[in-house]
Amino acid sequence: MSQPEQEPRESEPLKLRERAYASFTERLLAREIKPGQFVTQRELVAMTGFPLGAIRELIPRLEAEGLIKTVPQRGMQVAHVDLDLIRNAFQFRLFLEKEATALYTRDATDEELAEQRARHEAIVARAEAGGDERLIEDAEDVDRLMHEAIIDHLDNDIVSQAFRVTWLKIRLIRQYETRIHNSIIVPVMRDHLAIIEAIESRDPVRASEAMAAHIGNARERAMRY
C-alpha cells in the first residue's frame, strides 16, 4: 500500500525571510523605519531583531518591490513618500482594479455583496453617530478587505502579490499625510458603496467606472497633501 503524499513543508530559511520581511514592513508602517531614511544592513538587524544572513537575503526583495534602493556612496535608502510614489502607486492600482472589478461584477455572489454592503453601512452609521476609538482602525480594515476580495477573486498569485506591495505603499502614503480619519471616513465608505451598488447591478462597465472614480478621489486627496 503506497504511502500518502505529504505536502512540502516550508523551509526554515524561507520562513525566516518571510518573518524578516513582515518585521521590516511592520516597523516601516509604525514609522520606526522612516521613509527616506538611510540604513545599513546592521541597522536593519538591530531594528528587526533578525540575523544578518536573513537581512542580506531580504534586501533583494525590498529592492525589487521598490521599498528600498541603493544610492551610490551613501548606502540603502527607504522609499520616499513623494509625488512620484503617489502617482505611480495610484496609477498601478487603477490598471489592476478596473479590470478586476469588471470580472468580480460577473462572478461575485449575492451573499458576498450583502456582507460587503453591511460592513460599509455599519461604518457609516458609527461615523455619523460621532465615531468611537476603534472606528478608524475598523474603517481601514473594511476598506482593505473590499479591495483584496476584488483582487483575490482573480485567483492570480502574481497579481495578488503585486497588489499587496502597492497597498503597502498606499498605507505609507496615508500614514505619512493622509491616513483615513473621521472627516473622510464617510466619503470613502460612500465611494465603496457606489462600487458595491454598481456590482450588484451586474454592470461591469458601471462598476469599473465607479472603482476608477474612487481611486481618482483617493489620489486627489493624497496629491493635495
Phi and psi in degrees as GROMACS dihedral restraints (atoms count N, CA, C in turn):
[ dihedral_restraints ]
;  ai    aj    ak    al  type     phi  dphi    fc
    3     4     5     6     1   -74.8    20    10
    4     5     6     7     1   148.0    20    10
    6     7     8     9     1   -75.9    20    10
    7     8     9    10     1   141.2    20    10
    9    10    11    12     1   -64.2    20    10
   10    11    12    13     1   143.2    20    10
   12    13    14    15     1   -67.6    20    10
   13    14    15    16     1   139.4    20    10
   15    16    17    18     1  -101.4    20    10
   16    17    18    19     1   141.2    20    10
   18    19    20    21     1   -68.4    20    10
   19    20    21    22     1   141.9    20    10
   21    22    23    24     1   -61.5    20    10
   22    23    24    25     1   136.7    20    10
   24    25    26    27     1   -91.1    20    10
   25    26    27    28     1   141.3    20    10
   27    28    29    30     1   -65.7    20    10
   28    29    30    31     1   132.8    20    10
   30    31    32    33     1   -72.0    20    10
   31    32    33    34     1   154.2    20    10
   33    34    35    36     1   -61.5    20    10
   34    35    36    37     1   -44.4    20    10
   36    37    38    39     1   -59.3    20    10
   37    38    39    40     1   -38.4    20    10
   39    40    41    42     1   -66.1    20    10
   40    41    42    43     1   -44.8    20    10
   42    43    44    45     1   -61.3    20    10
   43    44    45    46     1   -38.0    20    10
   45    46    47    48     1   -64.9    20    10
   46    47    48    49     1   -42.0    20    10
   48    49    50    51     1   -63.3    20    10
   49    50    51    52     1   -41.5    20    10
   51    52    53    54     1   -65.8    20    10
   52    53    54    55     1   -39.1    20    10
   54    55    56    57     1   -68.4    20    10
   55    56    57    58     1   -38.2    20    10
   57    58    59    60     1   -64.2    20    10
   58    59    60    61     1   -39.3    20    10
   60    61    62    63     1   -63.6    20    10
   61    62    63    64     1   -45.8    20    10
   63    64    65    66     1   -61.2    20    10
   64    65    66    67     1   -40.3    20    10
   66    67    68    69     1   -64.7    20    10
   67    68    69    70     1   -42.8    20    10
   69    70    71    72     1   -61.3    20    10
   70    71    72    73     1   -48.8    20    10
   72    73    74    75     1   -67.5    20    10
   73    74    75    76     1   -35.8    20    10
   75    76    77    78     1   -62.2    20    10
   76    77    78    79     1   -43.3    20    10
   78    79    80    81     1   -72.4    20    10
   79    80    81    82     1   -30.2    20    10
   81    82    83    84     1   -65.8    20    10
   82    83    84    85     1   -45.6    20    10
   84    85    86    87     1   -70.5    20    10
   85    86    87    88     1   -26.8    20    10
   87    88    89    90     1   -84.5    20    10
   88    89    90    91     1    -1.6    20    10
   90    91    92    93     1    67.2    20    10
   91    92    93    94     1    17.2    20    10
   93    94    95    96     1   -72.3    20    10
   94    95    96    97     1   -31.0    20    10
   96    97    98    99     1  -111.0    20    10
   97    98    99   100     1   123.3    20    10
   99   100   101   102     1  -102.2    20    10
  100   101   102   103     1   144.3    20    10
  102   103   104   105     1   -54.2    20    10
  103   104   105   106     1   133.2    20    10
  105   106   107   108     1    86.5    20    10
  106   107   108   109     1    -9.1    20    10
  108   109   110   111     1   -70.0    20    10
  109   110   111   112     1   141.4    20    10
  111   112   113   114     1   -89.5    20    10
  112   113   114   115     1   135.4    20    10
  114   115   116   117     1  -136.9    20    10
  115   116   117   118     1   153.4    20    10
  117   118   119   120     1  -105.2    20    10
  118   119   120   121     1   167.3    20    10
  120   121   122   123     1   -59.9    20    10
  121   122   123   124     1   -41.5    20    10
  123   124   125   126     1   -69.1    20    10
  124   125   126   127     1   -33.2    20    10
  126   127   128   129     1   -66.0    20    10
  127   128   129   130     1   -37.5    20    10
  129   130   131   132     1   -66.6    20    10
  130   131   132   133     1   -35.0    20    10
  132   133   134   135     1   -59.1    20    10
  133   134   135   136     1   -47.2    20    10
  135   136   137   138     1   -66.7    20    10
  136   137   138   139     1   -38.5    20    10
  138   139   140   141     1   -71.4    20    10
  139   140   141   142     1   -40.4    20    10
  141   142   143   144     1   -94.2    20    10
  142   143   144   145     1   -23.3    20    10
  144   145   146   147     1    81.1    20    10
  145   146   147   148     1    13.2    20    10
  147   148   149   150     1  -107.1    20    10
  148   149   150   151     1   153.8    20    10
  150   151   152   153     1   -67.5    20    10
  151   152   153   154     1   161.0    20    10
  153   154   155   156     1   -58.1    20    10
  154   155   156   157     1   -38.3    20    10
  156   157   158   159     1   -59.9    20    10
  157   158   159   160     1   -42.8    20    10
  159   160   161   162     1   -66.6    20    10
  160   161   162   163     1   -37.1    20    10
  162   163   164   165     1   -67.6    20    10
  163   164   165   166     1   -41.5    20    10
  165   166   167   168     1   -60.7    20    10
  166   167   168   169     1   -38.1    20    10
  168   169   170   171     1   -76.0    20    10
  169   170   171   172     1   -23.8    20    10
  171   172   173   174     1   -75.7    20    10
  172   173   174   175     1   -34.2    20    10
  174   175   176   177     1   -57.6    20    10
  175   176   177   178     1   -44.1    20    10
  177   178   179   180     1   -58.6    20    10
  178   179   180   181     1   -35.3    20    10
  180   181   182   183     1   -67.2    20    10
  181   182   183   184     1   -44.3    20    10
  183   184   185   186     1   -63.0    20    10
  184   185   186   187     1   -37.7    20    10
  186   187   188   189     1   -67.7    20    10
  187   188   189   190     1   -42.9    20    10
  189   190   191   192     1   -63.2    20    10
  190   191   192   193     1   -33.1    20    10
  192   193   194   195     1   -87.6    20    10
  193   194   195   196     1    -0.8    20    10
  195   196   197   198     1    76.1    20    10
  196   197   198   199     1    17.5    20    10
  198   199   200   201     1   -87.2    20    10
  199   200   201   202     1   -23.3    20    10
  201   202   203   204     1  -140.3    20    10
  202   203   204   205     1   160.3    20    10
  204   205   206   207     1  -141.6    20    10
  205   206   207   208     1   152.8    20    10
  207   208   209   210     1   -91.1    20    10
  208   209   210   211     1   123.4    20    10
  210   211   212   213     1  -104.9    20    10
  211   212   213   214     1   119.6    20    10
  213   214   215   216     1   -52.2    20    10
  214   215   216   217     1   133.8    20    10
  216   217   218   219     1    67.2    20    10
  217   218   219   220     1     3.7    20    10
  219   220   221   222     1  -123.9    20    10
  220   221   222   223     1   -26.1    20    10
  222   223   224   225     1   110.3    20    10
  223   224   225   226     1  -151.6    20    10
  225   226   227   228     1   -96.8    20    10
  226   227   228   229     1   133.7    20    10
  228   229   230   231     1  -119.9    20    10
  229   230   231   232     1   132.0    20    10
  231   232   233   234     1   -69.7    20    10
  232   233   234   235     1   146.7    20    10
  234   235   236   237     1   -52.8    20    10
  235   236   237   238     1   137.0    20    10
  237   238   239   240     1   -75.7    20    10
  238   239   240   241     1   150.3    20    10
  240   241   242   243     1   -97.2    20    10
  241   242   243   244     1   102.6    20    10
  243   244   245   246     1  -141.4    20    10
  244   245   246   247     1  -177.4    20    10
  246   247   248   249     1   -62.2    20    10
  247   248   249   250     1   -35.7    20    10
  249   250   251   252     1   -63.6    20    10
  250   251   252   253     1   -44.3    20    10
  252   253   254   255     1   -61.8    20    10
  253   254   255   256     1   -43.8    20    10
  255   256   257   258     1   -61.2    20    10
  256   257   258   259     1   -50.6    20    10
  258   259   260   261     1   -59.2    20    10
  259   260   261   262     1   -48.8    20    10
  261   262   263   264     1   -65.6    20    10
  262   263   264   265     1   -43.6    20    10
  264   265   266   267     1   -65.2    20    10
  265   266   267   268     1   -44.3    20    10
  267   268   269   270     1   -73.2    20    10
  268   269   270   271     1   -32.7    20    10
  270   271   272   273     1   -64.7    20    10
  271   272   273   274     1   -42.0    20    10
  273   274   275   276     1   -63.3    20    10
  274   275   276   277     1   -42.7    20    10
  276   277   278   279     1   -57.9    20    10
  277   278   279   280     1   -43.8    20    10
  279   280   281   282     1   -60.0    20    10
  280   281   282   283     1   -45.9    20    10
  282   283   284   285     1   -59.6    20    10
  283   284   285   286     1   -45.4    20    10
  285   286   287   288     1   -70.9    20    10
  286   287   288   289     1   -48.3    20    10
  288   289   290   291     1   -81.7    20    10
  289   290   291   292     1   -25.9    20    10
  291   292   293   294     1   -62.5    20    10
  292   293   294   295     1   -48.9    20    10
  294   295   296   297     1   -68.6    20    10
  295   296   297   298     1   -41.8    20    10
  297   298   299   300     1   -61.5    20    10
  298   299   300   301     1   -38.6    20    10
  300   301   302   303     1   -65.7    20    10
  301   302   303   304     1   -39.8    20    10
  303   304   305   306     1   -60.3    20    10
  304   305   306   307     1   -42.8    20    10
  306   307   308   309     1   -71.4    20    10
  307   308   309   310     1   -38.0    20    10
  309   310   311   312     1   -63.7    20    10
  310   311   312   313     1   -35.9    20    10
  312   313   314   315     1   -58.6    20    10
  313   314   315   316     1   -35.4    20    10
  315   316   317   318     1   -74.7    20    10
  316   317   318   319     1   -33.9    20    10
  318   319   320   321     1  -112.3    20    10
  319   320   321   322     1   -18.1    20    10
  321   322   323   324     1   -61.9    20    10
  322   323   324   325     1   140.3    20    10
  324   325   326   327     1   -81.4    20    10
  325   326   327   328     1   157.7    20    10
  327   328   329   330     1   -60.2    20    10
  328   329   330   331     1   -35.4    20    10
  330   331   332   333     1   -64.9    20    10
  331   332   333   334     1   -43.4    20    10
  333   334   335   336     1   -58.8    20    10
  334   335   336   337     1   -46.1    20    10
  336   337   338   339     1   -67.4    20    10
  337   338   339   340     1   -38.0    20    10
  339   340   341   342     1   -63.3    20    10
  340   341   342   343     1   -39.1    20    10
  342   343   344   345     1   -66.6    20    10
  343   344   345   346     1   -42.8    20    10
  345   346   347   348     1   -60.9    20    10
  346   347   348   349     1   -45.8    20    10
  348   349   350   351     1   -61.0    20    10
  349   350   351   352     1   -45.8    20    10
  351   352   353   354     1   -61.0    20    10
  352   353   354   355     1   -41.7    20    10
  354   355   356   357     1   -62.0    20    10
  355   356   357   358     1   -43.8    20    10
  357   358   359   360     1   -68.9    20    10
  358   359   360   361     1   -43.0    20    10
  360   361   362   363     1   -64.3    20    10
  361   362   363   364     1   -33.4    20    10
  363   364   365   366     1   -65.6    20    10
  364   365   366   367     1   -40.3    20    10
  366   367   368   369     1   -65.0    20    10
  367   368   369   370     1   -44.3    20    10
  369   370   371   372     1   -59.4    20    10
  370   371   372   373     1   -44.5    20    10
  372   373   374   375     1   -61.7    20    10
  373   374   375   376     1   -42.5    20    10
  375   376   377   378     1   -65.2    20    10
  376   377   378   379     1   -41.1    20    10
  378   379   380   381     1   -65.2    20    10
  379   380   381   382     1   -43.9    20    10
  381   382   383   384     1   -70.5    20    10
  382   383   384   385     1   -20.8    20    10
  384   385   386   387     1   -84.4    20    10
  385   386   387   388     1    -0.4    20    10
  387   388   389   390     1   114.8    20    10
  388   389   390   391     1    -8.1    20    10
  390   391   392   393     1    81.0    20    10
  391   392   393   394     1   174.5    20    10
  393   394   395   396     1  -154.5    20    10
  394   395   396   397     1   176.0    20    10
  396   397   398   399     1   -67.0    20    10
  397   398   399   400     1   -21.9    20    10
  399   400   401   402     1  -100.6    20    10
  400   401   402   403     1     2.3    20    10
  402   403   404   405     1   -61.2    20    10
  403   404   405   406     1   -47.5    20    10
  405   406   407   408     1   -62.0    20    10
  406   407   408   409     1   -46.7    20    10
  408   409   410   411     1   -61.1    20    10
  409   410   411   412     1   -44.3    20    10
  411   412   413   414     1   -68.0    20    10
  412   413   414   415     1   -37.4    20    10
  414   415   416   417     1   -64.1    20    10
  415   416   417   418     1   -40.1    20    10
  417   418   419   420     1   -64.9    20    10
  418   419   420   421     1   -37.1    20    10
  420   421   422   423     1   -65.7    20    10
  421   422   423   424     1   -44.0    20    10
  423   424   425   426     1   -62.9    20    10
  424   425   426   427     1   -41.5    20    10
  426   427   428   429     1   -56.9    20    10
  427   428   429   430     1   -54.7    20    10
  429   430   431   432     1   -62.0    20    10
  430   431   432   433     1   -43.9    20    10
  432   433   434   435     1   -62.6    20    10
  433   434   435   436     1   -35.8    20    10
  435   436   437   438     1   -67.7    20    10
  436   437   438   439     1   -45.8    20    10
  438   439   440   441     1   -65.2    20    10
  439   440   441   442     1   -40.5    20    10
  441   442   443   444     1   -65.0    20    10
  442   443   444   445     1   -38.4    20    10
  444   445   446   447     1   -61.0    20    10
  445   446   447   448     1   -41.5    20    10
  447   448   449   450     1   -67.1    20    10
  448   449   450   451     1   -43.2    20    10
  450   451   452   453     1   -70.8    20    10
  451   452   453   454     1   -46.4    20    10
  453   454   455   456     1   -68.5    20    10
  454   455   456   457     1   -20.6    20    10
  456   457   458   459     1   -58.9    20    10
  457   458   459   460     1   -25.4    20    10
  459   460   461   462     1   -67.2    20    10
  460   461   462   463     1   -20.3    20    10
  462   463   464   465     1    56.5    20    10
  463   464   465   466     1    46.1    20    10
  465   466   467   468     1  -129.9    20    10
  466   467   468   469     1   106.9    20    10
  468   469   470   471     1   -61.4    20    10
  469   470   471   472     1   -35.4    20    10
  471   472   473   474     1   -64.4    20    10
  472   473   474   475     1   -45.7    20    10
  474   475   476   477     1   -66.6    20    10
  475   476   477   478     1   -43.9    20    10
  477   478   479   480     1   -61.5    20    10
  478   479   480   481     1   -41.8    20    10
  480   481   482   483     1   -66.8    20    10
  481   482   483   484     1   -43.3    20    10
  483   484   485   486     1   -62.2    20    10
  484   485   486   487     1   -38.7    20    10
  486   487   488   489     1   -64.3    20    10
  487   488   489   490     1   -43.1    20    10
  489   490   491   492     1   -65.8    20    10
  490   491   492   493     1   -35.5    20    10
  492   493   494   495     1   -65.0    20    10
  493   494   495   496     1   -42.7    20    10
  495   496   497   498     1   -66.0    20    10
  496   497   498   499     1   -38.4    20    10
  498   499   500   501     1   -64.5    20    10
  499   500   501   502     1   -35.5    20    10
  501   502   503   504     1   -60.3    20    10
  502   503   504   505     1   -41.6    20    10
  504   505   506   507     1   -67.3    20    10
  505   506   507   508     1   -36.4    20    10
  507   508   509   510     1   -62.8    20    10
  508   509   510   511     1   -41.0    20    10
  510   511   512   513     1   -64.7    20    10
  511   512   513   514     1   -36.3    20    10
  513   514   515   516     1   -61.2    20    10
  514   515   516   517     1   -45.3    20    10
  516   517   518   519     1   -60.2    20    10
  517   518   519   520     1   -45.7    20    10
  519   520   521   522     1   -63.9    20    10
  520   521   522   523     1   -43.4    20    10
  522   523   524   525     1   -71.1    20    10
  523   524   525   526     1   -26.7    20    10
  525   526   527   528     1   -74.6    20    10
  526   527   528   529     1   -40.7    20    10
  528   529   530   531     1  -140.8    20    10
  529   530   531   532     1   -32.1    20    10
  531   532   533   534     1  -127.1    20    10
  532   533   534   535     1    36.5    20    10
  534   535   536   537     1   -53.6    20    10
  535   536   537   538     1   139.6    20    10
  537   538   539   540     1   -53.5    20    10
  538   539   540   541     1   127.5    20    10
  540   541   542   543     1  -133.9    20    10
  541   542   543   544     1   177.0    20    10
  543   544   545   546     1   -53.9    20    10
  544   545   546   547     1   -38.4    20    10
  546   547   548   549     1   -69.6    20    10
  547   548   549   550     1   -21.3    20    10
  549   550   551   552     1  -113.8    20    10
  550   551   552   553     1     0.5    20    10
  552   553   554   555     1   -59.7    20    10
  553   554   555   556     1   -48.8    20    10
  555   556   557   558     1   -64.6    20    10
  556   557   558   559     1   -46.8    20    10
  558   559   560   561     1   -57.5    20    10
  559   560   561   562     1   -40.5    20    10
  561   562   563   564     1   -65.4    20    10
  562   563   564   565     1   -45.8    20    10
  564   565   566   567     1   -64.7    20    10
  565   566   567   568     1   -35.3    20    10
  567   568   569   570     1   -70.1    20    10
  568   569   570   571     1   -34.9    20    10
  570   571   572   573     1   -56.6    20    10
  571   572   573   574     1   -47.0    20    10
  573   574   575   576     1   -63.8    20    10
  574   575   576   577     1   -41.6    20    10
  576   577   578   579     1   -64.8    20    10
  577   578   579   580     1   -31.8    20    10
  579   580   581   582     1   -66.2    20    10
  580   581   582   583     1   -38.1    20    10
  582   583   584   585     1   -65.0    20    10
  583   584   585   586     1   -46.6    20    10
  585   586   587   588     1   -60.6    20    10
  586   587   588   589     1   -43.0    20    10
  588   589   590   591     1   -61.3    20    10
  589   590   591   592     1   -41.1    20    10
  591   592   593   594     1   -66.0    20    10
  592   593   594   595     1   -38.9    20    10
  594   595   596   597     1   -65.6    20    10
  595   596   597   598     1   -41.1    20    10
  597   598   599   600     1   -60.2    20    10
  598   599   600   601     1   -29.4    20    10
  600   601   602   603     1   -75.8    20    10
  601   602   603   604     1   -10.8    20    10
  603   604   605   606     1    62.0    20    10
  604   605   606   607     1    34.0    20    10
  606   607   608   609     1  -109.2    20    10
  607   608   609   610     1   100.0    20    10
  609   610   611   612     1   -64.4    20    10
  610   611   612   613     1   -33.2    20    10
  612   613   614   615     1   -66.8    20    10
  613   614   615   616     1   -47.0    20    10
  615   616   617   618     1   -61.7    20    10
  616   617   618   619     1   -41.9    20    10
  618   619   620   621     1   -64.6    20    10
  619   620   621   622     1   -43.0    20    10
  621   622   623   624     1   -62.7    20    10
  622   623   624   625     1   -40.5    20    10
  624   625   626   627     1   -65.8    20    10
  625   626   627   628     1   -37.7    20    10
  627   628   629   630     1   -65.4    20    10
  628   629   630   631     1   -40.1    20    10
  630   631   632   633     1   -65.2    20    10
  631   632   633   634     1   -42.5    20    10
  633   634   635   636     1   -62.4    20    10
  634   635   636   637     1   -39.8    20    10
  636   637   638   639     1   -64.2    20    10
  637   638   639   640     1   -41.6    20    10
  639   640   641   642     1   -63.1    20    10
  640   641   642   643     1   -47.1    20    10
  642   643   644   645     1   -64.0    20    10
  643   644   645   646     1   -38.8    20    10
  645   646   647   648     1   -62.5    20    10
  646   647   648   649     1   -41.5    20    10
  648   649   650   651     1   -62.5    20    10
  649   650   651   652     1   -42.8    20    10
  651   652   653   654     1   -64.9    20    10
  652   653   654   655     1   -40.9    20    10
  654   655   656   657     1   -63.0    20    10
  655   656   657   658     1   -43.6    20    10
  657   658   659   660     1   -63.4    20    10
  658   659   660   661     1   -39.2    20    10
  660   661   662   663     1   -61.2    20    10
  661   662   663   664     1   -44.7    20    10
  663   664   665   666     1   -65.7    20    10
  664   665   666   667     1   -41.6    20    10
  666   667   668   669     1   -65.2    20    10
  667   668   669   670     1   -33.9    20    10
  669   670   671   672     1   -63.0    20    10
  670   671   672   673     1   -34.1    20    10
